[in-house]
Amino acid sequence: MSPAHVFEPTYRALRERLLTATWPPGTRLESARLAAQLMVSATPVRDSLNRLLGEGLVVLHPGLGFLVPRLLEQDVRDLLTCQHHIILHALEDATPSGLDHSVAAADNMADTQLTTRRRALITDLAQACRNRAWGDLAQQIDDRLAPVLHHEAEVLEDVAAELDSLEETWSRARDGGAPLATLIPLLGRFVQRRIAAASALLVRLAG
């Protein structure tokens, strides 16, 4: 195993590139080439790829090595639906007075990238669940969806306004100023728009 001071930045760098769709689906991730780009040895790269394999962010094919996953249209729809049900469960399991305010998706984020805002919102919603395993699963699903949704603003209209509405409603609900149930129809539309656009999103991801 690589030393932590080498492994952690290598792992974070590779993970960020995967989440932001730096490489098209099916790209072969060669340890030696990545090591040269990151100016580290091949060992922390291989260790990082094995960890990312466990997270579902890369796949391993005999004879080919590590690859960027190829998601099918039905995979995207299934992941979105699963995540939606988990978040609805989180909201049913939460009360405004018991919510953790350490992560605030709506606070001071108006000028950040849309993908960053969406991921922060999903993280915050997932953390509302008192069952930490459910919350962790929602975030793991979001990681797998992140490359597909990275260019969603190029496929869907009014993504910024949609996030504004969700963030504002969630902020008020988190502070006790609105019922948590007010989020449910907004989340439903949010998910259904992306399910309907799954094919177009995958085309955009493939470049």
JOWO-V110479 format. One record per backbone hydrogen bond with DSSP energy under -1.0 kcal/mol. CO is the residue of the C=O (numbers start at 1). NH is the residue of the N-H. E is the energy in kcal/mol with one decimal. If there is no record, write none. Layout:
BEGIN
co->(CO:CO)
nh->(NH:NH)
e->(E:E)
END
This chain:
BEGIN
co->(3:3:4:6:7:8:9:10:11:12:13:14:15:16:17:18:24:27:30:31:32:33:34:35:42:43:44:45:46:47:48:49:50:51:52:53:59:61:61:65:66:67:68:72:73:74:75:76:77:78:79:80:81:82:83:84:85:86:87:88:89:95:96:109:113:114:115:116:117:118:119:120:121:122:123:125:126:131:132:133:134:135:136:137:138:139:140:141:142:145:149:151:152:152:158:159:160:161:162:163:164:165:166:167:168:169:170:171:172:173:179:180:181:183:184:185:186:187:188:189:190:191:192:193:195:197:198:199:200:201:202)
nh->(6:7:8:10:11:12:13:14:15:16:17:18:19:20:22:21:27:68:34:35:36:37:38:40:46:47:48:49:50:51:52:53:54:55:57:56:67:64:65:61:29:59:26:76:77:78:79:80:81:82:83:84:85:86:87:88:89:90:91:92:93:98:99:112:117:118:119:120:121:122:123:124:125:126:127:128:129:135:136:137:138:139:140:141:142:143:144:145:146:149:152:154:155:156:162:163:164:165:166:167:168:169:170:171:172:173:174:175:177:176:182:183:184:187:188:189:190:191:192:193:194:195:196:197:198:201:202:203:204:205:206)
e->(-1.5:-3.2:-2.3:-1.4:-3.1:-2.7:-2.1:-2.2:-2.6:-2.4:-1.7:-1.9:-2.6:-1.8:-2.8:-1.4:-1.9:-2.1:-2.5:-2.7:-1.9:-2.0:-2.3:-2.2:-2.6:-2.6:-2.2:-2.7:-2.1:-1.8:-2.6:-1.9:-1.6:-1.1:-2.3:-1.3:-2.8:-1.9:-2.8:-2.7:-3.1:-2.4:-2.5:-2.0:-2.1:-2.7:-2.6:-2.5:-2.4:-2.6:-2.6:-2.2:-2.2:-2.0:-2.5:-2.4:-2.2:-2.3:-2.3:-2.1:-1.6:-1.7:-1.2:-1.3:-2.2:-2.7:-2.4:-2.2:-2.3:-2.5:-2.3:-2.4:-2.6:-2.7:-2.1:-1.1:-1.4:-1.6:-2.7:-2.1:-2.2:-1.7:-2.2:-2.4:-1.8:-1.9:-1.7:-1.9:-1.6:-2.2:-1.8:-1.9:-1.4:-3.4:-2.1:-2.4:-2.4:-2.2:-2.1:-3.1:-2.5:-2.4:-2.7:-2.5:-2.2:-2.4:-2.8:-1.6:-3.2:-1.2:-1.7:-1.9:-1.0:-2.8:-2.3:-2.1:-2.2:-2.5:-2.5:-2.2:-1.1:-2.4:-2.4:-1.1:-1.3:-2.7:-2.1:-1.9:-2.1:-2.2:-2.1)
END
